[in-house]
């Protein structure tokens, strides 16, 4: 222990005597360790840490797999949910839920509060109990039960000042009084991926008779939990049996539909799992490059300390003692880097959370906890050993006689040079892999943003309105009021046109109905196709600049008492009419109980409603007058490319003139919604691109450092060459050739590694191959150019060596 403290004190004094070296090395390590710790904090919260629920490892997301397309559907009908829950013996329980929003009234302005409609089984399934009051019972979740709610802890604190007397009181959620049963503990949140959860209400009493009995109406998610000792395979086998039983009983809706289970955590994370592991691997590569740079610095420093080490050896120090001293210095250096890295990680974690996509699950749980501190500590220790081991071994091999000679450079210099060259080659190879990965993501993002969404988002404002109060139940009033708002808003200054739609493009909501084409033979049960339905006003296509390919748009002829009509998109026409003219044909959907056929009066261009990456699907549009809804999104296009956000105050005033109880909320521009749809891809691209640029900088500095040291060590040789007649251009070619040889080997090794490793990223790419030759060639050229510049500066300095000074140089 006494020797250890002695080594530690000596190492600290040694580092303090070389502040420039220490600062550069600590900064490089802090950057690598801090970036790794910050990304690990995200990976830890999202991927590694168990969900904060009792028996979280047994929680399952229930999917429905349709035989027609093989794609899992996560929404279910209420009857199918109850059958899965009641007929499964391997499940401890199952609960249904769906996110919802309503308005809290009683204040000066109605406040939009978000929550979830859930069955009473949800809280027991999650092992959650109320901090105040109680949660739901089965009696609360029955038809005709009193309207009740449970509040989140954050909402209770924010809105009611943490007053415990709120339990047992009634609040106005929506238009009806709601009894507060309880308040959940701080930190409890479900659904996990929803940003704000303010309340929970029983689901069953809120359903209409059609929603309770319609097996074809899929609108809610189902969460299940395996019993203790039951494997996932056993639960899967049983639910497959239930699927077959329901298929036999309800052929019209369940033919070809099978249910399955996915671990809830896996479902929650989705495609983020691969992206986060790729990012963690990328910052690991940055740390390796930083370690290689520091190892090169230590190798150069060990050469300068060869006389010191030889004297220590001559005085009786063993090889292990020398190695231990040098490793102690390395670990001390890494510890300093680790402490600085923690500060960077603290700042970087906040930055990552701020820059993360809005749908990043468990984002609120991302923080530096004991796991991150343990990871950083272990990483710092490992880093110190990794970058310090090779220099320590090399230094301990010094030949005493050669090192003690005046001017002796030591017989190990050739070995050190080879090792430094190998480290540079490794740096370049790893940097190239990162740059290729970043280049592929950048190309994917650029190609994705060049894809047309099917409408023009520039200058368009999207804002929701919901009809409330006694008149909200009158469909005629809702239609008339919406048309009045649109008519008055269209005459506002700075407005080109205004329309309404439900649901809004890029908003993540879809309403699908099965349909049949009139005059064609009926299909077998379960084989009816589906199409997404959107309710719009007459000038919607004009406002969004969606092209009308055939027929006409909606106009004043399409009233509630007029024959039902619809407009289909090109995808619908291609899939179901082929080369046949769809105009005048009629479709019958299960949208309306009376199944009145709708005549197709137009065909419009396809719109990527689900996001830029989504494929278009069959869609049909119906006029608002013939399908009145209580909530619509107003779409206002600013004239002359003006700022659409400037329209909000005037629009709010017009809505109050028509109906002062109608709130304007969830206000976005369409460009913002478009940006949010690619937020995950942008997040991955920016982070990997940033790490790749850091790696490129470190690799360039590594080459520069090696070549500068090589020139300094060969000053005597260069002087002799120039004294014998060598020209500056000869010296320039020699030094650059030596550096570019290392760069060439590194680029070649990196291309091979990138070819093998980028295949892992294939699912993260859009419109570009994982082995895209343009990206590979471009990155190799950029890295070679950086290497050339890094070699040129010391090579240029070598050409200015004075032969007379160099011949005296030692």
C-alpha positions as a printed Julia matrix, in Angstrom:
810×3 Matrix{Float64}:
   0.0     0.0     0.0
   2.93    2.31    0.78
   4.32    1.72   -2.72
   0.9     2.42   -4.21
   0.62    5.81   -2.5
   4.17    6.56   -3.52
   3.35    5.73   -7.16
   0.21    7.85   -6.92
   2.01   10.9    -5.54
   4.82   10.59   -8.07
   2.33   10.15  -10.91
   0.41   13.26   -9.82
   3.62   15.32   -9.71
   4.65   13.98  -13.14
   1.32   14.96  -14.71
   1.41   18.37  -13.03
   4.84   19.05  -14.55
   3.39   18.54  -18.05
   0.13   20.55  -17.96
  -0.19   20.73  -21.76
   0.08   16.97  -22.17
  -2.24   16.35  -19.2
  -4.88   18.8   -20.45
  -4.97   17.34  -23.96
  -5.13   13.74  -22.71
  -7.78   14.46  -20.06
  -9.91   16.45  -22.53
  -9.84   13.61  -25.1
 -10.75   11.03  -22.45
 -13.43   13.25  -20.89
 -15.08   13.64  -24.29
 -15.14    9.88  -24.86
 -16.15    8.93  -21.32
 -18.74   11.72  -21.05
 -20.39   10.83  -24.37
 -20.49    7.14  -23.39
 -22.01    7.94  -19.99
 -24.65   10.24  -21.5
 -25.73    7.69  -24.11
 -25.6     4.91  -21.52
 -27.98    6.92  -19.32
 -30.49    6.85  -22.2
 -29.91    3.15  -22.92
 -30.17    2.39  -19.21
 -33.51    4.19  -18.8
 -35.1     3.01  -22.04
 -33.68   -0.48  -22.58
 -32.02   -1.88  -19.47
 -33.98   -0.65  -16.46
 -37.09   -2.76  -15.76
 -40.43   -1.03  -16.11
 -41.58    0.43  -12.77
 -44.42   -2.04  -12.36
 -44.82   -5.13  -10.23
 -43.92   -8.25  -12.24
 -42.93   -6.06  -15.22
 -41.07   -8.95  -16.87
 -44.38  -10.83  -17.17
 -46.34   -7.99  -18.8
 -47.42   -8.68  -22.39
 -48.75   -6.56  -25.23
 -51.51   -8.35  -27.15
 -51.48   -8.19  -30.94
 -53.87   -9.34  -33.64
 -52.28  -10.86  -36.72
 -54.37  -10.84  -39.89
 -53.64  -13.7   -42.32
 -54.26  -11.39  -45.29
 -51.21   -9.16  -44.76
 -49.28  -10.73  -41.87
 -48.78   -7.37  -40.15
 -49.5    -7.21  -36.4
 -52.29   -4.87  -35.33
 -52.14   -3.57  -31.75
 -55.73   -2.31  -31.54
 -58.58   -4.61  -30.51
 -62.33   -4.63  -30.22
 -64.0    -4.75  -26.82
 -65.65   -8.19  -27.33
 -62.36   -9.78  -28.44
 -60.64   -8.29  -25.39
 -63.19   -9.72  -22.96
 -62.96  -13.16  -24.6
 -59.15  -13.2   -24.37
 -59.33  -12.11  -20.74
 -62.02  -14.58  -19.71
 -60.91  -17.66  -21.7
 -57.17  -17.62  -20.93
 -55.97  -19.77  -18.05
 -52.27  -18.86  -18.36
 -52.9   -15.16  -17.7
 -53.03  -13.52  -14.33
 -55.24  -10.89  -15.91
 -55.75   -8.53  -18.85
 -56.74   -4.89  -19.15
 -57.83   -2.67  -22.01
 -57.03    1.02  -22.39
 -56.76    3.84  -24.87
 -55.31    7.36  -24.51
 -57.91   10.12  -24.45
 -58.2    13.83  -23.89
 -60.92   16.0   -22.44
 -61.36   19.48  -21.02
 -61.26   20.44  -17.37
 -63.7    23.27  -16.81
 -64.49   25.43  -13.83
 -61.66   27.92  -14.36
 -61.4    30.97  -16.56
 -60.46   28.9   -19.61
 -61.1    25.21  -20.35
 -57.86   23.24  -19.98
 -57.08   20.25  -22.19
 -56.05   17.4   -19.89
 -54.83   14.06  -21.17
 -55.43   10.7   -19.66
 -56.58    7.19  -20.41
 -59.78    5.22  -20.43
 -59.01    1.89  -18.75
 -60.75   -1.19  -17.46
 -60.73   -1.74  -13.71
 -58.12   -4.53  -14.02
 -55.32   -2.17  -15.07
 -54.1    -0.96  -11.68
 -54.06   -4.43  -10.01
 -52.3    -5.78  -13.12
 -49.52   -3.21  -12.69
 -49.38   -3.7    -8.92
 -50.24   -0.01   -8.45
 -52.18    1.4    -5.52
 -53.43    4.91   -4.93
 -51.4     7.23   -2.71
 -54.68    8.83   -1.64
 -58.13    7.28   -1.82
 -58.52    4.24   -4.05
 -58.44    3.03   -7.65
 -61.3     1.45   -9.62
 -63.28   -1.61   -8.67
 -65.28   -3.83  -11.01
 -68.43   -1.96   -9.91
 -66.96    1.31  -11.2
 -66.39   -0.32  -14.59
 -69.98   -1.38  -15.24
 -72.55    0.03  -17.65
 -74.5     2.81  -15.97
 -71.94    3.29  -13.17
 -71.31    6.74  -11.73
 -68.67    8.75  -13.6
 -65.44    8.57  -11.57
 -61.74    9.33  -12.09
 -58.33    8.79  -10.54
 -55.85   11.67  -10.82
 -52.11   11.58  -11.43
 -49.84   12.94   -8.72
 -48.43   15.67  -10.96
 -51.88   16.87  -12.04
 -53.08   16.85   -8.41
 -50.13   19.01   -7.35
 -50.3    21.37  -10.32
 -54.04   21.98  -10.48
 -55.19   21.4    -6.89
 -52.1    22.38   -4.89
 -51.72   18.84   -3.46
 -54.93   19.33   -1.45
 -55.96   15.9    -0.07
 -59.55   17.09    0.25
 -59.99   16.73   -3.54
 -60.63   13.0    -2.98
 -64.39   12.56   -2.74
 -65.14   15.82   -4.53
 -66.55   16.29   -8.02
 -64.68   18.04  -10.83
 -65.86   18.9   -14.33
 -64.07   16.63  -16.78
 -65.68   17.3   -20.13
 -69.26   18.38  -19.69
 -70.14   16.04  -16.83
 -69.34   16.08  -13.1
 -66.79   13.43  -12.21
 -66.11   12.06   -8.72
 -62.42   11.9    -7.77
 -61.73    8.47   -6.24
 -58.02    8.82   -5.59
 -54.58   10.12   -6.48
 -51.78    7.87   -7.78
 -48.24    7.9    -6.32
 -45.59   10.29   -7.62
 -43.89    8.9   -10.71
 -46.67    6.49  -11.71
 -47.45    6.85  -15.38
 -49.47    4.76  -17.8
 -49.56    4.61  -20.82
 -45.78    4.89  -20.61
 -45.26    6.44  -24.05
 -47.79    9.23  -23.45
 -46.09   12.48  -22.46
 -48.74   13.67  -20.0
 -51.17   11.48  -18.1
 -53.44   13.57  -15.87
 -56.33   11.22  -15.15
 -57.78    7.72  -15.61
 -61.47    6.87  -16.01
 -63.31    3.54  -16.34
 -63.61    2.45  -19.96
 -66.74    0.29  -20.08
 -69.32    2.91  -18.96
 -68.0     5.33  -21.6
 -68.59    2.94  -24.51
 -71.64    3.04  -26.72
 -73.63   -0.12  -27.32
 -72.09   -0.4   -30.78
 -68.56   -0.11  -29.37
 -69.26   -2.73  -26.68
 -70.7    -5.26  -29.13
 -68.95   -4.56  -32.43
 -66.12   -7.02  -33.01
 -65.12   -5.14  -36.12
 -64.5    -1.89  -34.21
 -60.86   -1.96  -33.13
 -59.8     1.04  -31.08
 -58.1     0.0   -27.81
 -54.86   -1.59  -26.67
 -54.73   -4.7   -24.49
 -52.18   -5.42  -21.76
 -51.91   -8.9   -20.23
 -49.79  -10.56  -17.57
 -48.5   -14.11  -17.44
 -49.04  -16.11  -14.29
 -46.0   -16.97  -12.19
 -44.27  -20.02  -13.64
 -45.99  -19.74  -17.04
 -43.62  -19.26  -20.0
 -44.25  -16.98  -22.93
 -44.48  -20.04  -25.21
 -47.23  -21.57  -23.04
 -49.22  -18.34  -23.1
 -48.76  -18.09  -26.89
 -50.01  -21.64  -27.38
 -53.13  -20.99  -25.33
 -54.03  -17.7   -27.01
 -53.66  -19.44  -30.38
 -56.33  -21.88  -29.23
 -58.55  -18.99  -28.16
 -58.02  -17.4   -31.6
 -59.24  -20.53  -33.37
 -62.24  -20.77  -31.07
 -63.25  -17.17  -31.79
 -62.65  -17.66  -35.51
 -65.1   -20.55  -35.51
 -67.69  -18.62  -33.48
 -67.42  -15.25  -35.24
 -66.4   -15.97  -38.81
 -67.61  -12.62  -40.1
 -65.04  -10.64  -38.11
 -62.4   -13.1   -36.86
 -61.66  -15.24  -39.92
 -57.91  -15.36  -40.45
 -57.18  -13.36  -37.29
 -54.83  -14.82  -34.7
 -53.81  -13.22  -31.41
 -50.29  -13.16  -30.06
 -48.2   -11.87  -27.17
 -45.1    -9.67  -27.21
 -43.2    -8.7   -24.05
 -44.55   -5.28  -23.17
 -41.11   -3.74  -22.81
 -40.11   -5.0   -26.27
 -43.28   -3.57  -27.78
 -42.77   -0.27  -25.97
 -39.2     0.22  -27.24
 -39.86   -0.98  -30.8
 -37.28    0.03  -33.4
 -35.52    2.32  -30.92
 -33.67   -0.68  -29.5
 -31.39   -1.09  -32.52
 -30.87    2.67  -32.92
 -29.79    3.1   -29.28
 -27.41    0.14  -29.38
 -25.88    1.53  -32.58
 -25.39    4.9   -30.87
 -23.82    3.26  -27.82
 -21.49    1.33  -30.12
 -20.63    4.57  -31.91
 -19.62    6.42  -28.74
 -17.67    3.34  -27.71
 -15.71    3.71  -30.93
 -15.1     7.39  -30.16
 -13.69    6.36  -26.77
 -11.44    3.77  -28.43
 -10.09    6.45  -30.77
  -9.5     8.78  -27.82
  -7.67    5.95  -26.02
  -5.52    5.34  -29.1
  -4.62    9.02  -29.21
  -3.69    9.08  -25.53
  -1.71    5.86  -25.93
   0.24    7.51  -28.75
   0.94   10.49  -26.51
   2.12    8.17  -23.75
   4.35    6.23  -26.16
   5.99    9.47  -27.26
   6.31   10.57  -23.63
   7.77    7.18  -22.65
  10.45    7.62  -25.32
  11.33   10.98  -23.81
  11.48    9.35  -20.36
  13.66    6.44  -21.48
  16.68    7.72  -19.55
  14.63    8.13  -16.38
  13.25    4.61  -16.7
  16.71    3.2   -17.42
  18.16    4.89  -14.34
  15.31    3.49  -12.21
  16.0     0.06  -13.66
  19.73    0.38  -13.03
  18.99    1.27   -9.4
  17.09   -2.01   -8.97
  13.51   -1.34  -10.05
  11.93   -4.47  -11.51
  10.09   -4.52  -14.81
   6.78   -5.02  -12.97
   7.59   -2.02  -10.74
   8.16    0.17  -13.8
   4.94   -1.06  -15.42
   3.0    -0.47  -12.22
   4.25    3.09  -11.96
   3.31    3.88  -15.55
  -0.07    2.15  -15.25
  -0.77    4.13  -12.08
  -0.16    7.33  -14.03
  -2.46    6.08  -16.81
  -5.27    5.2   -14.4
  -4.83    8.56  -12.67
  -5.11   10.26  -16.04
  -8.23    8.22  -16.86
  -9.75    9.03  -13.46
  -9.35   12.73  -14.13
 -10.94   12.16  -17.54
 -13.74   10.22  -15.86
 -14.5    13.04  -13.4
 -14.58   15.58  -16.2
 -16.58   13.1   -18.27
 -19.24   12.91  -15.55
 -19.66   16.68  -15.74
 -20.0    16.42  -19.52
 -22.44   13.51  -19.09
 -24.59   15.54  -16.68
 -24.81   18.34  -19.22
 -25.02   15.98  -22.2
 -27.87   13.93  -20.69
 -30.04   17.04  -20.33
 -29.16   17.96  -23.91
 -30.08   14.47  -25.14
 -33.45   14.58  -23.37
 -34.17   18.03  -24.82
 -33.21   16.88  -28.34
 -34.94   13.49  -28.13
 -38.11   12.79  -30.13
 -41.39   13.46  -28.33
 -42.36    9.77  -28.49
 -39.16    8.52  -26.79
 -40.53    6.15  -24.14
 -39.58    6.77  -20.5
 -37.8    10.02  -21.37
 -38.71   11.43  -17.95
 -36.73    8.6   -16.3
 -33.46    9.44  -18.07
 -30.99   10.64  -15.44
 -27.55    9.96  -13.98
 -28.23    7.27  -11.36
 -25.97    4.8    -9.56
 -25.85    2.53  -12.62
 -24.47    5.37  -14.74
 -21.94    6.29  -12.04
 -20.86    2.64  -11.79
 -20.62    2.42  -15.56
 -18.5     5.6   -15.7
 -16.21    4.41  -12.91
 -15.68    1.0   -14.51
 -15.18    2.63  -17.9
 -12.57    5.02  -16.52
 -10.62    2.2   -14.87
 -10.79    0.04  -17.99
  -9.78    2.98  -20.16
  -6.72    3.68  -18.02
  -5.57    0.09  -18.34
  -6.33   -0.11  -22.07
  -4.43    2.97  -23.19
  -1.7     2.62  -20.56
  -0.81   -1.04  -20.94
   0.98   -0.92  -24.29
   3.15    2.13  -23.43
   4.0     0.62  -20.03
   5.07   -2.69  -21.59
   7.13   -0.9   -24.25
   8.8     1.39  -21.73
   9.66   -1.49  -19.4
  11.62   -3.16  -22.25
  14.14   -0.29  -22.52
  17.77   -1.31  -22.99
  19.69    0.28  -20.13
  23.01    0.67  -21.97
  21.51    2.3   -25.08
  19.23    4.56  -23.1
  22.03    5.83  -20.86
  24.2     6.79  -23.85
  24.27   10.51  -24.6
  21.73   11.0   -27.35
  20.73    7.34  -27.45
  17.24    6.9   -28.69
  16.9     3.39  -27.38
  16.64    0.13  -29.16
  12.92   -0.05  -28.62
  12.2     2.99  -30.79
  11.43    0.82  -33.79
   8.93   -1.17  -31.74
   7.33    2.02  -30.47
   7.06    3.39  -34.01
   5.34    0.24  -35.2
   2.93    0.33  -32.27
   2.11    4.01  -32.85
   1.52    3.26  -36.51
  -0.79    0.37  -35.62
  -2.77    2.64  -33.31
  -3.17    5.23  -36.06
  -4.33    2.54  -38.49
  -6.91    1.41  -35.93
  -8.09    5.0   -35.39
  -8.6     5.54  -39.1
 -10.41    2.24  -39.55
 -12.82    2.9   -36.67
 -13.38    6.49  -37.83
 -14.23    5.29  -41.31
 -16.83    2.84  -39.94
 -18.49    5.67  -37.98
 -18.35    8.06  -40.92
 -19.88    5.49  -43.26
 -22.7     4.82  -40.75
 -23.32    8.55  -40.36
 -23.17    9.06  -44.12
 -25.78    6.36  -44.69
 -28.11    7.93  -42.11
 -27.63   11.38  -43.63
 -28.41   10.04  -47.1
 -31.48    8.27  -45.74
 -32.71   11.45  -44.08
 -32.12   13.57  -47.18
 -33.98   11.07  -49.38
 -36.79   10.87  -46.87
 -37.2    14.64  -46.76
 -37.26   14.72  -50.55
 -40.27   12.41  -50.57
 -43.5    14.26  -51.25
 -46.04   13.88  -48.42
 -48.82   14.36  -50.97
 -49.69   17.88  -49.84
 -47.95   21.24  -49.44
 -47.21   21.85  -45.72
 -45.68   25.32  -46.12
 -47.69   28.08  -44.47
 -50.45   25.81  -43.1
 -51.72   26.06  -39.52
 -53.43   23.06  -37.88
 -55.54   23.65  -34.75
 -58.21   21.49  -33.11
 -61.67   22.58  -32.04
 -64.15   20.52  -30.01
 -67.84   21.28  -29.61
 -68.98   21.21  -26.02
 -72.11   21.94  -24.05
 -75.72   21.05  -24.72
 -75.61   21.81  -28.45
 -72.56   19.6   -29.03
 -74.79   16.54  -29.42
 -76.66   18.08  -32.37
 -74.92   17.01  -35.63
 -76.66   19.77  -37.62
 -75.37   22.41  -35.23
 -71.81   21.01  -35.35
 -71.82   21.12  -39.15
 -73.33   24.6   -39.33
 -70.98   26.05  -36.69
 -67.92   24.55  -38.38
 -68.94   26.02  -41.72
 -69.52   29.42  -40.1
 -66.06   29.37  -38.52
 -64.46   28.42  -41.85
 -66.43   31.09  -43.76
 -65.44   33.87  -41.34
 -61.83   32.69  -41.02
 -61.47   32.62  -44.82
 -62.1    36.37  -44.91
 -59.37   37.15  -42.36
 -56.43   39.25  -43.5
 -53.44   37.14  -44.46
 -55.48   33.99  -45.11
 -55.55   32.18  -48.43
 -58.04   29.43  -47.54
 -59.42   27.5   -44.55
 -60.81   23.97  -44.28
 -61.39   21.25  -41.69
 -60.43   17.58  -41.45
 -60.62   14.67  -39.03
 -58.16   13.11  -38.4
 -55.32   15.47  -39.32
 -52.47   14.27  -41.6
 -49.29   13.33  -39.7
 -51.26   13.34  -36.47
 -50.88    9.6   -35.88
 -54.64    8.87  -35.81
 -56.49    6.58  -38.22
 -60.11    5.51  -38.45
 -60.57    2.45  -40.66
 -63.75    0.72  -41.84
 -64.32   -2.38  -43.89
 -66.23   -1.96  -47.13
 -67.59   -3.75  -50.16
 -68.12   -2.54  -53.71
 -71.75   -2.56  -54.75
 -72.53   -5.0   -57.55
 -69.64   -7.35  -56.85
 -70.04  -10.81  -55.3
 -69.77  -10.76  -51.51
 -66.44  -11.89  -50.08
 -65.97  -14.63  -47.53
 -66.26  -13.59  -43.88
 -63.13  -11.82  -42.67
 -61.93  -11.09  -46.21
 -63.54   -7.68  -46.61
 -60.9    -4.99  -47.3
 -60.41   -1.98  -45.05
 -59.86    1.67  -45.92
 -59.04    4.71  -43.81
 -61.81    7.3   -43.58
 -61.27   11.05  -43.3
 -64.03   13.62  -42.79
 -63.38   16.91  -44.62
 -65.05   20.14  -45.63
 -65.58   21.26  -49.21
 -62.34   23.17  -49.82
 -59.95   20.82  -48.0
 -58.1    19.63  -51.13
 -57.64   23.22  -52.29
 -56.27   24.31  -48.9
 -53.83   21.39  -48.64
 -53.04   21.47  -52.38
 -53.86   17.81  -52.84
 -54.43   17.24  -56.56
 -57.81   16.02  -57.81
 -56.96   13.4   -60.45
 -60.48   12.52  -61.61
 -63.99   13.78  -61.03
 -64.65   16.6   -58.59
 -64.08   17.78  -55.03
 -66.92   18.22  -52.53
 -69.1    21.31  -52.88
 -72.44   22.77  -51.77
 -74.32   19.86  -53.37
 -73.04   17.42  -50.72
 -75.43   18.12  -47.85
 -76.78   15.9   -45.09
 -79.99   15.22  -47.06
 -78.14   14.6   -50.35
 -77.21   11.13  -51.65
 -74.07    9.91  -49.76
 -70.84   10.48  -51.69
 -67.14    9.89  -51.18
 -63.79   10.6   -52.83
 -61.11    7.92  -52.94
 -57.34    8.19  -53.23
 -55.23    6.74  -56.05
 -54.14    3.78  -53.92
 -57.77    2.81  -53.39
 -58.43    3.11  -57.13
 -55.38    1.01  -58.06
 -56.07   -1.77  -55.58
 -59.79   -2.16  -56.04
 -60.58   -0.91  -59.53
 -57.41   -1.52  -61.53
 -57.9    -0.07  -64.98
 -61.63    0.36  -64.44
 -63.05    3.88  -64.06
 -64.15    4.21  -60.38
 -66.33    7.3   -60.9
 -69.99    6.51  -60.4
 -69.29    3.25  -58.59
 -70.67    2.87  -55.09
 -69.17    1.41  -51.93
 -70.91    0.21  -48.78
 -68.97    0.62  -45.52
 -69.68   -0.48  -41.97
 -69.29    3.18  -40.97
 -73.06    3.7   -40.75
 -75.61    1.27  -39.29
 -77.98    1.64  -42.25
 -75.15    0.81  -44.71
 -76.19    3.45  -47.24
 -73.96    3.18  -50.3
 -71.65    6.08  -51.13
 -71.1     7.1   -54.74
 -67.49    7.77  -55.74
 -67.4    11.26  -57.23
 -63.65   11.86  -57.4
 -60.12   10.48  -57.14
 -57.33   12.45  -55.41
 -53.6    12.02  -55.0
 -52.13    9.79  -52.3
 -51.14   11.37  -48.97
 -48.65    9.89  -46.5
 -50.9    10.4   -43.5
 -48.87    8.14  -41.2
 -45.58    9.99  -41.69
 -42.89   10.41  -44.3
 -41.73    6.8   -43.98
 -45.19    5.27  -44.16
 -46.58    3.79  -47.31
 -49.89    5.11  -48.57
 -52.95    2.97  -47.97
 -56.48    2.91  -49.44
 -58.42    5.93  -48.16
 -61.77    7.52  -48.76
 -62.96   11.01  -47.86
 -66.5    11.92  -46.86
 -68.09   15.4   -46.49
 -68.53   16.74  -42.97
 -72.23   17.38  -43.56
 -72.8    13.64  -44.11
 -70.57   12.45  -41.21
 -70.65   15.18  -38.52
 -67.99   14.83  -35.82
 -67.6    16.67  -32.53
 -63.91   17.42  -33.03
 -62.18   18.63  -36.18
 -58.83   20.16  -37.06
 -58.97   23.55  -38.75
 -56.43   23.91  -41.57
 -55.63   27.56  -42.4
 -53.17   28.42  -45.17
 -51.44   31.79  -44.79
 -51.43   33.95  -47.91
 -48.17   34.68  -49.68
 -46.08   32.27  -47.6
 -46.7    34.24  -44.39
 -46.26   32.91  -40.86
 -49.31   30.73  -40.1
 -48.8    31.11  -36.33
 -49.73   34.78  -36.66
 -53.28   33.7   -37.55
 -53.98   32.17  -34.12
 -55.29   35.28  -32.24
 -57.71   36.23  -35.02
 -58.85   32.64  -35.43
 -59.48   32.32  -31.7
 -61.57   35.51  -31.76
 -63.72   34.23  -34.64
 -64.37   30.93  -32.86
 -65.55   32.81  -29.76
 -67.94   34.83  -31.91
 -69.51   31.63  -33.24
 -69.49   29.64  -29.98
 -67.64   30.88  -26.89
 -67.58   27.36  -25.4
 -65.51   25.93  -28.28
 -61.8    25.86  -27.35
 -58.91   26.16  -29.81
 -56.06   23.87  -28.8
 -53.29   21.54  -29.98
 -51.97   24.24  -32.3
 -49.18   23.33  -34.74
 -47.98   24.24  -38.16
 -48.02   21.39  -40.67
 -44.26   21.84  -41.08
 -43.9    21.1   -37.35
 -46.02   17.96  -37.65
 -43.97   16.91  -40.67
 -40.78   17.48  -38.68
 -42.12   15.46  -35.72
 -42.83   12.51  -38.02
 -39.09   12.16  -38.75
 -37.88   13.12  -35.25
 -36.51    9.68  -34.39
 -34.53    9.44  -37.62
 -33.21   12.99  -37.19
 -32.19   12.21  -33.59
 -30.16    9.14  -34.63
 -28.62   10.93  -37.61
 -27.53   13.98  -35.63
 -25.99   11.98  -32.8
 -24.16    9.48  -35.0
 -23.05   12.28  -37.32
 -21.71   14.27  -34.36
 -19.8    11.29  -33.01
 -18.41   10.55  -36.47
 -17.13   14.13  -36.84
 -15.45   13.89  -33.42
 -13.89   10.6   -34.5
 -12.67   12.23  -37.73
 -11.09   15.08  -35.76
  -9.41   12.69  -33.32
  -8.12   10.52  -36.15
  -6.68   13.57  -37.91
  -5.0    14.68  -34.69
  -3.67   11.17  -34.21
  -2.02   11.14  -37.64
  -0.68   14.65  -37.08
   0.76   13.67  -33.7
   2.49   10.57  -35.03
   3.95   12.37  -38.04
   5.08   15.34  -35.94
   6.83   13.01  -33.51
   8.34   11.05  -36.39
   9.73   14.25  -37.94
  11.16   15.32  -34.59
  12.82   11.91  -34.09
  14.23   11.92  -37.65
  15.51   15.51  -37.64
  19.12   14.23  -37.6
  18.4    11.85  -40.52
  16.59   14.55  -42.51
  19.53   16.94  -41.99
  21.96   14.35  -43.38
  19.72   13.72  -46.39
  19.47   17.43  -47.14
  23.23   17.9   -46.61
  23.81   15.16  -49.19
  21.64   16.99  -51.73
  18.05   15.95  -51.04
  15.52   18.61  -52.1
  12.59   19.82  -50.02
  10.19   18.05  -52.39
  12.01   14.75  -51.71
  11.61   15.16  -47.96
   7.97   16.2   -48.45
   7.22   13.05  -50.48
   9.04   10.85  -47.95
   7.13   12.13  -44.91
   3.75   12.31  -46.65
   4.3     8.87  -48.16
   4.98    7.4   -44.73
   1.81    8.95  -43.28
  -0.41    8.13  -46.24
   0.76    4.51  -46.11
  -0.69    4.29  -42.61
  -3.83    6.1   -43.77
  -4.22    3.79  -46.76
  -3.99    0.67  -44.61
  -6.48    2.18  -42.14
  -8.93    3.14  -44.91
  -8.72   -0.34  -46.46
  -9.31   -2.03  -43.09
 -12.15    0.41  -42.33
 -13.88   -0.28  -45.65
 -13.87   -4.02  -44.94
 -15.16   -3.48  -41.39
 -17.82   -1.01  -42.56
 -19.01   -3.42  -45.27
 -19.58   -6.05  -42.59
 -20.95   -3.85  -39.8
 -23.3    -1.48  -41.63
 -25.56   -4.4   -42.53
 -26.74   -4.24  -38.92
 -28.14   -0.78  -39.71
 -30.21   -1.9   -42.68
 -33.53   -1.47  -40.85
 -32.57    2.12  -39.9
 -32.05    3.18  -43.52
 -34.51    4.59  -46.04
 -33.97    4.5   -49.79
 -30.28    3.64  -49.56
 -28.38    0.34  -49.41
 -26.27   -0.55  -46.36
 -23.35   -1.02  -48.79
 -23.99    2.1   -50.88
 -20.82    2.57  -53.0
 -21.22    6.37  -53.2
 -21.19    6.68  -49.4
 -18.27    4.29  -49.01
 -16.25    6.04  -51.72
 -17.07    9.53  -50.51
 -16.16    8.78  -46.9
 -12.89    7.12  -47.94
 -12.03   10.21  -50.01
 -12.84   12.63  -47.15
 -10.85   10.62  -44.64
  -7.92   10.39  -47.03
  -8.01   14.17  -47.55
  -7.97   14.76  -43.79
  -5.08   12.33  -43.46
  -3.2    14.12  -46.26
  -3.65   17.47  -44.53
  -2.53   15.98  -41.21
   0.62   14.64  -42.91
   1.32   17.77  -44.94
   1.76   20.14  -41.98
   4.62   18.2   -40.28
   6.03   17.28  -43.71
   6.16   20.95  -44.66
   7.93   21.69  -41.4
  10.48   18.94  -42.19
  11.44   20.65  -45.46
  12.5    23.74  -43.52
  15.12   21.88  -41.43
  18.54   23.58  -41.52
  21.13   20.84  -42.28
  23.79   22.46  -40.05
  21.4    22.65  -37.08
  20.08   19.17  -37.74
  23.54   17.61  -37.77
  24.08   18.86  -34.22
  20.53   17.76  -33.12
  20.13   15.12  -30.46
